[in-house]
Amino acid sequence: MRTMAQMRRVCGYLDGTITRPNTPTAEPKDGTAIAETSWNSKKPSLDEWKTRDAWTKTLLTFNIKDADGLGIDTTGTAASIWKLAKDNYETYLEMTRINADNELRTLKFADNNDFPTHLSIMHNKLFQVRAMGIVISDTSFKTILLNSLPKSWNPAVASLYNNMPLSEAIQQLNVWWLRTKDDCSKSSSRSVMALQTNTYIKKDWSLLVCTNPNCNHRGHTIDVCYWPGGGKEGQFPPDFGKRGGFKGSAANTCQGSTKPPLTINTASTSEDNN
């Protein structure tokens, strides 16, 4: 709008420096026409002022979205409309500045995030804030960046609060990120391998079948079987029954067994049982 006003030379109608004449210009007594003044003349005739002020108001009202919603009185002069529009814009711009600055200072980086992406977001926010007229030096931005990092980065961050240039601080942070990223990847790989191994062992364990004719159950082998004929015959844990172990004699609990019931005596030896 300022550019258009400059092109038409009506900036004086925007800022109010070209004021409305109090009285109409007197007609020449000889009947000759009044000489027209230029659009930027400080002393236009009343008719010229009305025409030029109306043109300037049209420029404003056609380029302000929802003028009524902003409370702009389009019946006033161009200067009054322009002042109210600037006041509204400055208020909005100040709120936008505060919000943008707050967003930059509250950005946080988490351990599972990507540091280059975080750095790019912070640089974009910094560009936006500076474009709004907020002065943030490289030193201040370095502090904001370091404050956005989690406690796990303290070993790398502690030495960067001194007079180190921003570019060098970012370089060291990138090195730290690459090293910790590799460590996390290796740790994650080890965890996945351990999980796969445990899953594999658990799956194979369920396939084990005891060949002891007095037991013949899955989940263990004969060398660790507690029942007569097993490698740990009679060595039942104190809470074996409570943990879901077999109650009574082995023959009573084994399906398909044709042998007579055997009474389990945890104090007896294998020879006594025989």
C-alpha positions in Angstrom: 0.0 0.0 0.0 2.9 2.3 0.7 4.4 1.6 -2.7 1.1 2.3 -4.5 0.7 5.5 -2.5 4.2 6.5 -3.5 3.5 5.8 -7.2 0.4 8.0 -7.1 2.2 10.6 -4.9 -0.5 10.5 -2.2 1.7 9.6 0.8 0.7 12.9 2.4 -2.9 11.6 2.5 -1.7 8.5 4.3 0.3 10.2 7.0 -2.0 13.2 7.2 0.6 15.8 6.3 -1.7 17.0 3.5 -4.6 18.4 5.5 -8.1 19.2 4.3 -8.6 22.9 3.3 -11.0 24.8 5.6 -12.7 26.6 2.7 -13.2 26.0 -0.9 -10.8 27.7 -3.3 -12.2 31.0 -4.7 -13.1 31.0 -8.3 -11.0 33.6 -10.4 -13.1 36.7 -11.2 -12.1 36.6 -14.8 -13.8 33.2 -15.2 -10.6 31.3 -16.0 -10.3 27.7 -14.7 -8.4 27.1 -11.6 -5.0 25.6 -12.3 -4.8 22.0 -11.1 -2.2 21.2 -8.5 0.0 18.1 -8.4 -1.2 15.1 -6.4 1.6 15.7 -3.8 0.9 19.4 -3.5 0.7 20.6 0.1 -2.0 23.1 -0.9 -4.6 21.4 -3.0 -8.0 22.8 -3.5 -10.9 21.4 -1.5 -12.2 19.4 -4.5 -8.7 18.1 -5.2 -8.2 17.1 -1.6 -11.6 15.2 -1.6 -10.8 13.4 -4.8 -7.3 12.4 -3.7 -8.3 11.4 -0.2 -11.1 9.3 -1.6 -8.6 7.6 -4.0 -6.3 6.8 -1.0 -9.2 5.5 1.1 -10.1 3.2 -1.8 -6.5 1.9 -1.9 -6.7 1.1 1.8 -10.2 -0.4 2.1 -9.7 -2.7 -0.9 -6.4 -4.0 0.6 -7.6 -4.6 4.2 -9.2 -7.9 4.9 -12.4 -7.5 7.0 -12.0 -3.8 7.7 -15.3 -3.8 9.6 -14.1 -6.7 11.8 -11.0 -4.7 12.7 -13.3 -1.8 13.7 -12.0 0.5 10.9 -14.4 3.4 10.2 -14.3 3.7 6.4 -16.2 7.0 6.6 -13.2 8.8 8.1 -10.2 10.2 6.3 -7.5 8.1 4.7 -5.1 9.2 7.4 -7.4 8.0 10.2 -8.0 4.7 8.5 -4.2 4.2 7.9 -3.4 5.0 11.5 -5.9 2.5 12.9 -4.7 -0.2 10.4 -1.1 0.4 11.5 -2.0 0.3 15.2 -3.8 -3.0 14.7 -1.0 -4.4 12.7 1.6 -3.4 15.2 -0.4 -5.0 18.0 -0.7 -8.2 16.0 3.0 -8.1 15.0 4.1 -7.7 18.6 2.0 -10.7 19.7 3.5 -12.7 16.7 7.0 -11.6 17.7 6.4 -12.8 21.3 5.0 -16.1 20.2 7.8 -16.8 17.7 10.5 -15.9 20.2 8.8 -18.1 22.8 8.5 -21.0 20.4 12.2 -20.8 19.6 13.3 -20.7 23.3 11.0 -23.6 24.2 12.0 -26.1 21.5 13.4 -29.3 23.1 15.4 -32.2 21.8 14.7 -35.7 23.0 17.3 -38.6 23.0 15.3 -40.5 20.4 15.0 -37.6 18.0 17.2 -36.7 15.0 19.7 -33.9 15.9 20.2 -32.6 12.3 16.4 -32.2 12.0 16.2 -30.5 15.4 19.0 -28.1 14.3 17.2 -27.3 11.1 14.0 -26.5 12.9 15.8 -24.2 15.3 17.5 -22.4 12.4 14.2 -21.9 10.6 12.6 -20.4 13.8 15.6 -18.2 14.3 15.2 -16.8 10.7 11.5 -16.1 11.3 12.2 -14.3 14.6 15.0 -12.2 13.1 12.7 -11.3 10.1 10.2 -9.9 12.6 12.8 -7.5 13.9 13.8 -9.3 17.1 17.6 -9.2 17.6 19.1 -12.5 18.6 22.9 -12.7 18.4 24.7 -15.9 17.5 25.9 -16.1 21.1 22.3 -16.0 22.4 21.2 -18.5 19.8 24.0 -20.8 20.9 22.7 -20.6 24.5 19.2 -21.3 23.4 20.4 -24.3 21.4 22.4 -25.8 24.3 19.4 -25.3 26.6 17.2 -27.3 24.3 19.4 -30.4 24.7 18.6 -33.2 27.3 20.6 -34.0 30.4 22.2 -37.0 28.6 24.1 -34.4 26.5 25.7 -32.7 29.5 29.2 -34.1 28.9 29.2 -32.5 25.5 27.4 -29.3 26.4 29.3 -28.3 29.6 32.3 -26.9 27.7 30.4 -25.1 25.0 28.9 -22.3 27.1 32.2 -20.4 27.0 33.4 -18.0 24.2 33.3 -20.7 21.6 31.8 -19.5 18.2 28.4 -20.8 17.3 29.7 -22.7 14.2 32.3 -24.5 16.2 29.8 -25.4 18.9 27.4 -26.9 16.3 30.3 -28.8 14.8 31.1 -30.4 18.2 27.5 -31.2 18.8 27.2 -32.9 15.5 30.3 -35.1 16.4 28.7 -36.0 19.7 25.4 -36.9 17.9 27.2 -39.2 15.4 29.1 -41.0 18.2 26.0 -41.4 20.5 23.9 -42.4 17.4 26.4 -45.3 16.7 26.4 -46.4 20.3 22.6 -46.4 20.4 22.4 -48.4 17.2 24.8 -51.0 18.6 22.9 -51.2 21.9 19.7 -51.5 20.0 21.1 -54.3 17.9 22.3 -56.2 21.0 18.9 -55.8 22.5 17.2 -57.2 19.4 19.6 -60.1 19.3 19.1 -60.9 22.9 15.3 -60.8 22.5 15.6 -63.0 19.5 17.8 -65.4 21.4 15.5 -65.5 24.4 12.5 -66.1 22.2 14.4 -68.9 20.4 15.4 -70.6 23.6 11.9 -70.3 25.0 10.5 -71.8 21.9 13.0 -74.7 21.9 12.4 -75.3 25.6 8.8 -75.9 25.1 9.6 -78.6 22.6 11.6 -80.7 25.1 10.0 -84.0 26.1 11.1 -86.0 29.1 11.7 -89.7 28.2 11.3 -90.9 31.8 8.5 -93.5 31.6 7.3 -92.3 35.0 6.9 -88.7 33.8 6.8 -88.3 30.0 5.9 -84.6 30.1 7.2 -81.7 28.1 9.3 -78.8 29.3 12.4 -80.6 30.6 14.6 -83.6 29.9 15.2 -86.8 31.9 18.5 -85.6 33.4 16.6 -82.9 35.3 13.5 -84.9 36.0 12.3 -85.1 39.7 10.3 -88.3 39.2 11.6 -91.8 39.9 14.0 -92.7 37.1 15.0 -89.1 36.5 18.4 -87.4 37.0 17.1 -85.4 40.0 14.8 -88.1 41.4 13.1 -87.1 44.6 14.7 -83.6 44.7 11.4 -81.7 44.5 11.5 -78.1 45.5 9.5 -77.2 48.7 6.8 -75.4 46.8 6.7 -77.8 43.8 3.0 -78.5 44.2 2.0 -74.9 44.6 3.9 -73.9 41.4 1.7 -76.2 39.3 3.8 -79.4 39.8 2.2 -82.8 39.7 0.4 -84.0 42.8 0.2 -87.6 44.0 2.0 -90.5 42.3 3.7 -90.2 38.9 1.5 -93.0 37.5 -1.7 -91.3 38.5 -0.7 -88.1 36.7 0.8 -89.6 33.5 -1.8 -90.2 30.8 -1.6 -93.5 29.2 0.6 -95.1 31.9 -0.1 -98.8 32.6 2.2 -99.1 35.6 0.9 -99.4 39.1 0.9 -96.2 41.3 4.2 -95.3 42.8 4.3 -93.5 46.1 6.8 -90.7 46.1 9.1 -90.5 49.2 11.4 -87.6 48.9 13.7 -89.1 51.6 14.1 -92.5 49.8 16.9 -93.4 47.4 16.6 -94.8 43.9 17.5 -98.2 45.3 14.7 -98.1 47.8 12.2 -97.3 45.1 13.5 -100.2 43.0 
